[in-house]
Amino acid sequence: MSWFKKDPLQIISFQSYGTDSHFYARGRALEDESIDLEEQHIWHLIVNTWKRFETDEIKHVGLDVKLPSGKIIKVTTDDHGYFVAEENIENLKAFANEEGWLSFELSYNSVNIKRTIQNQNRFPGELLIPSSKAQFGVASDIDDTILHTGVVSILKWKVIYNSIFKHAKNRIPLEGAADFYHKLHRGISGNNANPIFYVSHSPWNLYRYLELFLRQNNFPKGPILLRSLNNFLRKKSKEEKPQKQKEILNLLKTYPSLPFILIGDSGEHDPDIYMEIAEEFPDRILAIYLRSVKHKKKMIRVKGLIENYKTTPVLIVENSNQAIVHARKNGFID
């Protein structure tokens, strides 16, 4: 990364999660490539995709994370511009809104950093502290669970095509998904504010793209948990757990008294990951919903996996209405 480029600097805060006594935020410091999220012309979509993946990260630079109380947490970005701000702090809920969102502010803490937009060295961030009224949390996949991406297509060509040539505003969510997630968020009482966590194998480079898709299609607001492109490309050992599994396990450990509903699709590894998690936490997983995919061999495999599975209810659904009926019958929603 060259300090002599003209692009201004930015700090992207990824919506994260914490507790009343534990602050945990993640994000990335980058040069601002001026990606226009509103532009829909095909050429601009291609250019925007290039900018998302050809990032100029700000490595090994100090950042300040300022909380509403005035407390400042100091962090340093890593080799890829990522940072994690984590600290035990009491009474964080006092600064959160009714839905549990806590706002904070990020800035570069070096006097040598002059290249922010209009010299405004202030960037917003948010993290979710689940409401005390929450009865359960939801950890949901994105690809082919709420957004049709074609993850089972040959060589994943549909995933590549859709991510490059389709604007987030033109991506169509799976029918009824947003309504189902709002019902889960509201819960049985209508105001439980059950937290929704969106967990995907997609890289952090697509964070703003996915955030726009969820907002545009009226999905409940929730932390979006992705993985770094470096981990995306790195070959993993057989013993290493997938990043999605690590994120869900961390949610379960962060909120030890909160049970979870897991939602995914039948096309890739969600059934295996979710069932393994349920085996480790048999009393914490209320249900597993798996979207059916148009792939005969994969569906045969998944149906074989769950045929005699008794640890927790596993339901393969063709549409959101089937999941709604099951959730209502089991007292998850009104």
N, C-alpha and C positions, 0 to 999 in steps of 0.2 A: 504494500500500500504506500503510495507516494503522498507526502504532505504538501506537494506543490500543485495538485489538481484543484480545479476551481469549484468542484461540487461542494456544496455546504454539507455539514455534518448533521446527523440525526441520532436519536436513541429510540429504538422501537421496544416498547414494553409489551411482553406477552401477558395477556390476562392470566393470572395465576390464582392460587388459593392458599389459605392459611387458617389459623385458629385465633381465639381471643388472646392467646399468649405466644403465638408463633408467627412471625412475619416471614413470608417466602415469596420472592419475586424473581422473575427471569426476563431476559431481553437480550438485545443486541445493539451494538454501536456500529453504525455504517455511514458511508457517504450517502447523501440523499440523491438518488438517481432520477428524481422527479417522475415517478410512476403515476400516471393519471388513471385513477380507478374508475373514472366515468367514461373514458374513451372506449369506443366499441368498434372502430374501424379495424379491419383484419391486419393491416400493417402495424398499427399501434399495439394490437394484441401480441403480435410476434415480438416486437421490440420490448414490450413490457415483460414478457416471459424471459427474454434474454437478460434484462436488467435484474430480474428476481434471482437468477442463478449466477450471474456474473457480478457478484457483490464485491465492493471494496470495503472490507471490514476495518474497524479501528482497533488495532491490537494493543494490548498491554497499556491501556489508558485508564486513569482513575475516574470514577463516577461517584456522584453524591445521590443518595436516595433519601429524599426529605419527606417525613411523615407529617400528618396534620398536627401532631403534638409539637412539631418543631424539631424532633429528634432526627439526626442525620446518620445514615448507614453508609459507610464508605466501601466501595467494591472496585475491583480491577478486571477489565475484560481479558479474555484468554486469547489463544492463538487465532481464533476464528471470530473474534469480536463479541462473543457471548459473555454474559455475566449472570451470576446468581447472588441475590441479596437475601441472606437468611440470618435471623436473629430472634432470640426469645425476648419478647416485649409484652408486658402485662396490659390488659384492658384495651385491646385494639378495637373491640366491638363498639366502644363508645364513639368511635370516629366513622363507623360504617353506616350506610343508609338502611332503609327498611328491608331491602332485599339482601343485605349483607355485603354490599360492595364498598370497599375502602379505597379511596383515592389517595395517590401520593404523587410526588414530583421527582423527576430525574434531571440531572445536569452533569456536564463535564466539569471536573473540579480543578483542571489545570488552567492557569492564567494564560497559557500559550494557545489555548483553543479559542480561535476567533471566528471560525468558519461556519457557525450555525446560521440558520435562515434569519436574515435581518438582525443578526447578533442576539437573537432571543434564545438564550441557553436554558430553556425550560421545556421539559417534555412530560406529558401526562402518563400515568400508570394506574392500574387497578388490580386489586386482588379480592377474591371472594372469601368471606367468612360465613359459612352456612348458618342459617337461622336456627335458633333453639327450638323452633316449631317444626323443623324438618323431621320427617319420619324415615326417610331413606334418601340415598343419593342415586344418581343415574350416571353410568359410564357408557357412552355410546361411541361406536365407530362412526366414521363419516362416509367413506367410499362404499357405494352400493348398499348403504344402510339408510342414509337420508339423502344422499346425492348419487345419482346414477353416473358411474364412471367407467364401467366395463372392465373391472379388475380381472375378470375371467376370460377376457378376449385374448386371442393368440398374440403372443409377444407384447401384451399390454398396450397394443396400438391405440385402443380407444381412450385409455387413460392419457396417453401422450397427446392425442389429437384434442381431446376435450380441454385439457389444461392449457394448451397453447392457443387454440383457435376459437375458444368460446369464452365470452365475457362472463364473469361471475353472476351478473344480473340476468343473463340468458340461460344459465344452467337451471334445469328443472328438478326440484326436489321430488322424492318419491311421494306419491299421492297420500295425503293424510298424515304425513310424518310430523309436520309442525304442530298440528292439532293434538296429536298423541303426546308429543313432548310437553306441550302446555298443560295438558291434563295431568301428566306425571309431575310437572313442576308445582301445580296447584295442590295436588294430592287429594286425599279424601275429604278434607275440610274445606278445600277451595282456596285456602291461604297458607298452606304449609311451607311454601317457598323451598321445596325440595331442590337441592342443587343439581344442575346438569353439567357434566363434564364431557367434552368432545375429545376423544382420544383417537389419533390416527397415525398410521405409518408414514404419512406424507412429511416432507421436510419442512423446517421452519420457514424456508423461502416462500412457501405458499400461505403463510399465516394471514396476511392482509387479504389475500384472495378469498380464503375460506371464511374469514371474519365478515367480509362483505356479503358473501353468499348467505350466511346464516342470518345476518341482519336484514338483508333484502327480502328474504323469504319468511321473516317473522318467527324464527326459532327462538326459544328462550335464551337469554344471555347466559353464557357460561364460559369457564376457562377452556381454551383450545390448547391441547397438549400434543405436540408434534415431536420430531426428532431432528437432529442436525444432519446436514447433507453428508458430513464426514462419516457419521455412523451409518447413514443410508447406503454408502458405497463400500464401507469396510466389511470384509469377510469375517463372520463371527464364528466362534467355537461352538461346538454342539451343546456345551453346557450353558452357554450364555442365553438368558431369557430375552425374548423380543422386547423392544422398547415399550410397546403398548402394554405388555404384561407388567413391566417394571412400574409404569405410571399408575396402573390400577392398583397394584400392590401397595404403592406409596399412599394412594388415597385411602385404602383400607387401614393402613397403619396411622395415618394422620387423623382419621376420624374413627377411633376404635369402637364407639358406641353407635355408629351409623351403619345400618345394613345397606346393601346396594342391589340395584337391578342392572344387568349387563345387556347391552343391545349391540348386535353386529349382523354380519351376513354369513351365508353358508358357502361363500366362494373361496375363501382363502384359509386363514389359520384361526379365525375367531372362535370356532367351536372348540378346538383343542386348547387355546389359551384360556377361554372362559371356564371350561370344565376343570382344568388344572387349578385355576384360582378357587373355584367352588370346593374342590377337594381339600385345599389348604385352609379355607375359611367356610366350612359347611353351614355354619349358623349365621353367616353374614350375607350370603347371596340369596335374595328372595326369589329371583327368577332370571332366566336367560332367554332373550328373544332373538331369533336368528331369521333374517330375511332370506327367503328362498331366492335362488339365482337360476338363470337358464343355462344350466350345465349338468347334463344327466349324470356323468360319472361323479362329480363333486357332490351332488345331492344324494346319490346312493351311499357314498362314503359317510356323509354327515348323518343320514338316517340310521346307518349301522352303528355309529358312535353313540347315539342317544337312545337307541332302541331299549336297552335295559339299564339306562342310567337313572339312578334313584336319589342321588345326593341333593339335587335341587330341580325344580320344574324347568324343563327346556322345551320351548315351543318354536317350531318352524312356522313362520307366517308368510302368507302370500301377499297380504296387505295390512295396512295399519288397523283396520276395523277388527281383524282377528286378535290383534294384540290388545286393543282397547277392551274387547269383550273379556279376555282373560284377566286383564289388570283390574277391571271393575269387579269381576267375580271374586278376585282374591283380596279385595279391599285396598288396592293401591290408589285408586281414583274414584271419584264420585260417579 
